[in-house]
Amino acid sequence: MGGFPKKAVIDGGKAVTLCAALGLMIGAVSEQVVPVEAVNFALLLLPFVPIPVALLTARHGFMAGALAGIAIGSLCTTWVVLTGSSVGLLVFLFAAVAGVFAGAGFSAGVGIYRMLAMLMAMYIGIGLAWFGAHTLTVEAGPIAVLQEFAAAFARQTSGFFQSLGMAEGSSDEVLSRISESTLYSMPALLVVIAGLMSIVTVAFSRLLFRVVKQPFPRDIVFSELRLHFGYVYLFIASLALILASYALDGAAGAWTEEAGGNLMFVSTVLFFIQGLAIAAWFLRRRKASGAVRTVTYICLGILELTFTLVSFVGIFDVFMDFRKRLSGGSGQAGINDQK
């Protein structure tokens, strides 16, 4: 990094080292277990990969981040050539692409909502690029790779139910249903996972920027989050597609039902998040402790009935605005009101 201040060179070295360490952790697991089953572990670490480069870019500029990305790219290229693993490509794309552009966005003061949308779009693109590379690496067709992913996810889920005492025959039936539904829900899963990963990246970037006293864009208060009314149309469109599938025969009906189901899944998760924001608002008004709030969020998330109820609360809040009514018309602007 000739021409850069000594501080930039040191920070660049730290960023490259941290990204390489995270990449090695992801790669080490994928070498020890079936690659598809290593995806769960990779998903836990991948949102953290862009953060060191994002901080470097925000602090020292786009060129510093780009050079760090090139350094990471050379390491990842060597990794791919030596091992034949596509994990190196995944780490490079998250660090060099997502990290540099996230850092540039943070330094430019891009709003958190737009940053989340930008990161989610990049993560979806990165996921598709990696899927294509992984398909070429394993020399299998896209459908076969998707079926492998779905089967691995179903095996892990079935094992969870068996650990809870479910009979083996019943768990096999659950495995079959989960495998089939996961295969058809891959588009929605990609969108939801990308969204969750972008939230993790932004949240932990905010923590790190605070620790090192690096300016960060204006925060969003989660309890005041409000989705734009347009998301209701997404939910309505999913219902319309599912109903229309009953009037269509053959492949057209099946594709229409799958498209409606994927839209339904995405919109339900979005409104569930808004429902959690409403729960956070009530807990804050009640001055609940951090432990109580954590337990409440976990219970709302893992119980199927409450997940559905919270999602519907989020939908009706678009029309009713419970927080505004219960607070007498006062309150902070939600995400849809921000400029």
PyMOL commands that set and color helices and strands:
alter all, ss='L'
color gray80, all
select helices_A, chain A and resi 6-32+35-48+50-60+62-83+87-107+112-138+142-163+168-184+186-211+222-224+230-245+250-285+290-302+304-320+322-326+335-337
alter helices_A, ss='H'
color red, helices_A
deselect
rebuild
show_as cartoon
